[in-house]
Amino acid sequence: MVLIVDDEEDVHRITRISLRSLSHRGSRVRLVSARSAAEARHCMRDNPDVAVVLLDVVMESDHSGLDVSRFIREQLGNTFVRILLRTGQPGSAPEETVVQDYEIDGYLPKAELTSSRLITMVRTALKAYDELVDLESRRRCLETVHESVRELNTDSTWVNFRMEDAGTFEDQTRC
């Protein structure tokens, strides 16, 4: 799912036209719209599976989009969603500063944005999101295996097990 956050209706229309045929993993990409920072926060709370956010900087205030980014990363603790910042006023949000300070994954000045570049950036962000989710899943599996091995290695687990018991068990299981 891709969340489009912008206060300009034309930006939503153009983005939908540009991404209308975008598919990922065999399915069309679902596009959801928010027209304010408040709507974006609400949408992110209700849809934790949002993979990419196309986020305008200037909406209700000069830094509404940056506030949304901070909300996603800090309050929701969502480090997986890829945030692509779009701005029509690059001077109000200098690229190097916002990418670092707000954990932005891509910076797209609207004046330089083409349909082809948008598609490429969103496709790349979707792949990165999938890889992060997959890595987290594998990390959890390894954590479970590690915990199981640690439990097996505790003294209390092996106290009642003796090697001569193993021989007795084998003898009982033979035909």
C-alpha positions in Angstrom: 0.0 0.0 0.0 1.2 3.5 -0.9 0.0 6.5 1.1 -0.2 9.8 -0.8 0.0 12.7 1.6 -0.5 16.2 0.0 -2.9 19.1 0.4 -3.2 19.7 -3.3 -5.8 17.7 -5.2 -3.9 17.9 -8.5 -0.9 16.2 -6.9 -3.2 13.3 -5.9 -4.6 13.0 -9.4 -1.3 13.2 -11.2 0.2 10.7 -8.7 -2.7 8.2 -9.3 -2.3 8.6 -13.0 1.4 8.0 -12.9 1.1 5.0 -10.6 -2.1 3.5 -12.1 -0.4 0.5 -13.7 2.2 -0.1 -11.0 2.2 -3.6 -9.7 4.3 -5.3 -7.1 4.6 -9.0 -6.3 1.9 -9.8 -8.9 -0.7 -7.4 -7.6 -1.7 -3.8 -8.4 -0.4 -1.4 -5.8 -3.1 0.0 -3.6 -3.1 3.8 -3.4 -4.6 5.6 -0.4 -4.8 9.4 0.0 -4.5 11.8 2.9 -4.9 15.5 2.4 -3.5 16.7 5.8 -1.0 15.8 8.4 -3.9 14.7 10.7 -5.3 12.4 8.1 -1.9 11.0 7.4 -1.3 10.2 11.1 -4.8 8.6 11.3 -4.2 6.5 8.2 -0.8 5.3 9.5 -2.3 4.3 12.8 -5.1 2.4 11.1 -2.9 0.8 8.4 0.4 -0.5 9.8 1.0 -2.3 6.5 1.6 0.9 4.5 4.9 0.3 2.7 5.6 3.7 1.1 4.5 7.2 2.0 4.7 10.0 -0.6 4.8 12.9 1.8 4.5 16.6 1.0 6.4 18.9 3.4 4.3 22.0 3.3 0.6 21.5 4.1 -1.1 23.1 7.1 2.2 24.5 8.2 5.7 24.8 6.7 6.8 21.6 8.3 3.6 19.5 8.5 5.1 16.7 6.5 8.3 16.6 8.6 6.0 16.3 11.7 4.3 13.4 10.1 7.6 11.7 9.4 8.7 12.2 13.0 5.3 10.8 14.2 5.7 7.7 12.1 9.3 7.0 13.2 9.1 8.0 16.8 5.6 7.7 18.1 4.5 4.7 15.9 8.0 3.2 16.0 7.6 2.3 12.4 11.1 2.0 10.8 10.0 -0.2 7.9 7.7 2.2 6.0 9.7 4.0 3.3 9.1 7.7 3.4 9.6 9.6 0.1 9.5 13.3 0.8 8.0 15.5 -2.0 8.4 19.2 -1.9 7.6 22.1 -4.1 9.7 24.4 -1.8 13.1 22.7 -1.4 14.4 25.8 0.5 12.0 25.1 3.4 13.3 21.6 3.8 16.9 21.2 2.7 17.6 17.7 1.4 20.6 16.7 3.5 19.2 18.0 6.7 15.8 16.4 6.5 17.0 13.1 5.2 19.2 12.7 8.2 17.1 14.4 10.9 13.8 12.9 10.0 14.8 9.5 8.7 13.6 10.2 5.2 14.3 7.5 2.5 14.0 9.6 -0.6 13.8 13.3 -1.5 11.8 14.3 -4.6 11.6 18.0 -5.5 8.3 18.4 -7.3 9.8 20.6 -10.0 12.2 17.8 -11.0 9.8 14.9 -10.6 8.7 13.0 -13.7 6.3 10.1 -13.9 9.2 7.7 -14.7 11.2 8.9 -11.8 8.2 8.6 -9.4 7.5 5.0 -10.6 11.2 4.1 -10.2 11.4 5.6 -6.7 8.2 3.9 -5.5 9.1 0.5 -7.0 12.5 0.7 -5.3 10.9 1.7 -2.0 8.5 -1.2 -2.2 11.3 -3.6 -2.7 13.3 -2.1 0.2 10.2 -2.4 2.4 9.8 -6.0 1.5 13.4 -6.7 2.3 13.2 -5.0 5.7 10.0 -7.0 6.6 11.7 -10.2 5.5 14.8 -9.5 7.5 12.7 -8.8 10.6 10.9 -12.1 10.1 14.2 -14.0 9.9 15.5 -12.1 12.9 12.5 -13.2 14.9 13.0 -16.8 13.8 16.6 -16.7 14.8 15.7 -15.2 18.1 13.3 -18.0 18.8 15.9 -20.7 17.8 18.4 -18.9 20.0 16.0 -18.9 23.0 15.2 -22.6 22.5 18.8 -23.5 22.4 19.5 -21.5 25.5 16.6 -23.3 27.3 18.0 -26.6 26.3 21.4 -25.7 27.7 20.1 -24.8 31.1 21.1 -27.2 33.9 17.5 -27.8 35.0 16.7 -29.2 31.6 19.4 -31.8 31.7 19.3 -32.7 35.5 17.1 -35.8 35.1 18.7 -37.0 31.9 21.6 -39.5 32.2 23.5 -41.3 29.5 22.4 -44.7 30.9 18.8 -43.6 30.6 19.4 -43.1 26.9 20.5 -46.7 26.5 17.4 -47.9 28.4 15.2 -45.8 26.2 16.8 -47.2 23.0 16.3 -50.8 24.3 12.6 -50.1 24.9 12.0 -48.8 21.4 13.4 -51.8 19.6 11.1 -54.5 18.2 
